[in-house]
Amino acid sequence: MKVAMYYKNSDVRIEELPKPEIKAGEFLLKVKASGICGSDVLEWYRIKKAPLVLGHEATGEIVQIGAGVSRYKVGDRVFVSHHVPCNTCRYCLSGNHTVCETLHTTNYFPGGFSEYIRVPQINAERGTLVLPKEVSYEEGTFIEPLGCVIRGQRMASLAKNQSVLILGAGISGLLHLLLARAKGCLPVAVTDINEYRLNVAKKLGATAAINAKEDIAEKFRLINENRLADLVIVCTSALSAFLQATKCVERAGTILCFASPEPGKDVPIPVSDFWRNSIKILHSYGAAPEDLKEALALLRDEKIKVKDLITHRLNLAQAGLGFKLASEARESIKIILFPEGA
């Protein structure tokens, strides 16, 4: 079978691997669509494990099932989570599924950017969702990124009428925008240095789309009755965004670090100011099983509409182009690879 083998962002090769053989409790997935995530093009995060087949936002059709698989059948249209928790450790039992050791060590093989995936038993049992007829394969690729956004906003206790500032208008920032608006938050502002992405944010309902080079705090005060943001969500790894976040959060507010700066990049925190003003700093990584189920329900009910976020539909042979577009981050939002052809 054909796979897109990642060596670095500028070197993604179409190579041949044997079609995976499945064992008892597993199933073979024929990949129909797989989205390129922003984390896929973080070279400092990925290149140390290269070469490898990336892709963790995959949907497809089950074409073979192993002995003992009873919940699914050949022909089922499904989304499969690449990381799944054990649901029994102290972290899972306290609701912290994304720090579970099992979640950090599970994966399907070889990756979403391939024609077929072997889905291990634990992923088959705990990480597979059947797609309802209302959700297409390409829409299903948003289950994982939307699930991550759901978890982040849940951790931050975001509620109706709170004000939100989103730093970064990539796919995660725009999904945060859609979810915050769906919750009834106002105002919801988005920043970026990319005018194309700022225009997309406006079309998706942002109260304001602010160039990150401007005085963001002052701009936000103008649309929020002279107050800063109840929740600031950092959706870019740029160190400058983390520094901006500390200046844009309202008293008793929260900063949600949805992205991370590169290793070795430290963010100075005005601890005494935050102490006096009861400001919280949270981090969010990944999604728990319930977050993924909620994401699917939101997509099914069209409470979150994602088709307008898809800017490029490419076949597997164009994976290198997809990585180029995603890493350059100019006029692209969501890039989806279709192994059978776009």
N, C-alpha and C positions, 0 to 999 in steps of 0.2 A: 504494500500500500504506500501511497505518497504521504509525506509529512513535510511541514515547514520547520526545518532545523535552525534554531537560533544560535548564532555565534556572537553577534553583537547587533546593535540596531541597524547598522549599515551592511550587515552580512547575514541574511536569512536565506538559506538554500533549500530547494526542493529536493528531498532525498527519498530513498526507498527503505522501508522497514518491513519485516514480515508482519502479516496481519496477526494481531494478538490471538492467542488461544485461551479460551476461558475454562475455569474450573467450576466445581460445585459451588453454588451460591452466587455465582457471578453472571453477568450478561455482557454481550457485545453490542456496542452502540455504533450505529452508522451516523456519523456527524453530519448534520444538516446545516448548522450555523454556529459560529463561534466568534464572539466579540473580542477585539483587542482592547485590553485594559491599560489605563495609564501606568499601572505598576509593571506591565510587560515591557515598557520602554525605559524604565529606570535602570540604566546600565550598571550603576554602582550596586544595585540590588540583585541584578540578574546575571551579570557576566561572570561572576565567580563560580557559577554552576554550569556554565556553557561548555560544550554544546548540549542543548536540550530542546525538547518540543514544549513550547509554552501553550497557553490557552486554557482558561479556567471558567469561561462563560459559555459552555457548550450546551446545545440542544440537539436532539436527533431521534432516530427511530431504532428501537430494539430489534435486532435481526437474529439474535441467538441467545438462548437462555441455558444456564447450567442446571444441573440436578439440584432440586430443593428450592428453586425460585418459584414462588407461588403467587406473589403479589403483582407480578407483571407478566406480560406475555409478548410474544413476537408481534410486531406491528404497533406497539404502544409508542406514542409520541411523548418524549420525556425531557425534562431538564435534570441534570445530575450535578450535585455539588462536589467539587474536587476535595474539599476539606470537610471532615465530619467529626463531631465530638463523641466522646465515649458515653456521655450522659450519666455517669456514675461517680466520677471523681469529685473531690471537694469543690473544685472550680465550677464544674457543670451544675452541681447541686445548689450552688449559691448564685447561679445565673450568669457566671462568667465563662460561658462556653468557649469563647475565642482565645482563652489562654490555656485551654485543655491541651495536654501533651499529645493526645491522640489526634486532635484537630490539626496540630502542627506537623504531624508525621504521616497523615493519610493523603492519598492522591489517586487519581485514575491514571491509566497508562495508554499511550505515552504523553498525551496532552490534547487539548482541544483543537490545535491546528494540525489535524491529521484526518484521514478518511475514516478511521475506526478507532474506538476507545474500548479498552478492557476495563469494565467497572468492577472493582473488587467487592467482596461480599458486604463489607461494612458500609461502603458507599451505596450499594444496591439497597440495603436495608434501611439506612438512616439518612441518605442524601438524595433520594430520587423522588421527583414530583411529576405526576402525569399532567401533560398540558391539556387544558380544556380546549374545545374546538374554537373558542373565541380568541385564543392566544396563538399567534403564528410562531414558527421556529425563530424568526429574527426578533420578535418581541420577547420571546422566552429567554434570549441571551441577556436581557436586562434584569432577570430575577436576582442574580448574584450581586451586581452593583447596587441595585435598588434595595436589596436586603441589607447591605452594608450601611446605606444611608438611613434606612429605617432604624437600625440599631443605634447609630450615632445620635439621631434626634431623640430616640427613646431614652438613652443614657443622659442626655442633656435636659430631659423633662420638658421638651418644647411643647407649648400649648397655644391655643387660639389667642389671637390679639397680641402675642409677644412680637417684638421687633427683632429682625434677623439681618445680619450682614454676612455675606458669603464672599470670602476672598479666594478668587479663582473661578473662572467660568468654563472649565473643562467639563467632561461628562459628569463627574461627581458633583461639582458645584451646581450644575444645571439640574441634576436630579434632586439635590437638596432644595433648590428653588421650587421645583414642581411640588415636592412633598410639603414644604412649608406653606405654600399657597393653598394646597389642598386642605391643610389643617386650619386655615383661616388666619394665618399670621400676617400682620401688617405693621409697618412697611417691611418689604423684603428687598434688600439691595444687593447687587452683585458687582464685584470689581474684577478687573483684568487689565493687562496691557495690550491685549489683542482686540482691535475694534470689531473684527468679524464676530468674535465670540460675545462681545458686549451687545452687538445688534441682535444676536440670537437670544440672549437673555431678555432683552426688551420684548421680543416677539413672544416669549414664553411667559410674560407677565410680571417681570421684575418691576418694582416700584421705581427703581433707579438703576442705571448701569453706569458705573463710575470708573474712569480710567485710574488705574492703581498709582499713577504718577502724581495724581492730584492729592489735595488734603482730604483724605477719606473721612476722617472724623468730622470735619467741618461740613462736608457735603451731606453726611448722614444726619447731622443735627438739623439741617435745613428741611429734611423730609420727615423728621420724627419729633417735632415739637421741642427742639433744642435738647433732646436726649440722645445718648449714645445707644448702642444696640444691646438688647437683653441677651442675645446669643450671637457670638461671632464664630463662624465656622471657617477654619483654615483648610482650603482644598488645593493647595499648591505647596510644593516643597521648597519654594523660594524663601530664604531666611528673612527677607524684607517683609514678607507677609506675616510671619510670626511676630515680628517687631510691631507691625501696624496693628495687629490684633490687640496687643496690650494697651494701645492708645484709643481703642474704639469700643471698649466694653463698658456698659453702664454699671452703676453701683448695684450689687447683688446679682450681677450678670454672670455669664458663663462663656469661656472660650473653649471651643471644641476643636481639638487638633485631629482633623480627619486625615491629614497628610503628615509626613515627617520630613524634616530636613535631612541632608546627607549626614552620615556618621561623622562625628567630630565637630559638627556645627552646633554650638551651644546658643541657647536663647536666653538673654538676660531678663529676669523677671523682677518687676518692682514689688517685692514681697510685702514691704510695709504698707504700700498703697493698697494692695490687694487684701491684706489683712484687715485694714480699717474699713474697706468698702465691701467686704464679703464676696469677693470675686473668686469664682471657681475655674480651674483649668482641668479639662477632661481629655482623654484620648480614646479613640475608637478604631479598632482593627477588626475587619471581617464581619461575618454575620452568623447568628445562631439559627438553628433550624426553624424556630417560630418566625424569625424575621423573613426567611425565605418564603415561608407559606403566606405571610402577609403580603409580601411583594407580589406573589403570583395572584392573589386575590385582587389587589389594586389594579394590576394589569388586566385581569379578566373583566373587572367591572368598569374599566376605562376611567378610573379615578385618577390614574396617572397615565398619560398618553405619551408614548415614546417614539412613535414613527418619525416625527419631525426632527428627532435627535440624530437619526441615521443619515450621515452625509456621504458615505461610501460603502458600496456593496461590491466586494471583490471575490474572485475565485482563489483557490489555494495557490495556484501558480503566481498570483499577484501579491503573495504575502510580504515579499520584500518591499513592494510599493506601500502596502498597508503600514508597515513598521516605519517607513520613511515619513509618511504623512502624519502618523501619530506622534513620532518623536519631534518633528518640526513644529507641530501644533499651530499651524497657520490658519488655513480655512478648512478645518475638519473638526468634527465633534466625535461621532461614534462611527467606527470602521468595523464592518463585519465581514468575516471570511466565510465563503460557502464552498466546501470541498467539491460539491457536484456542479458548481458554476453559479454565478450570481444571476 
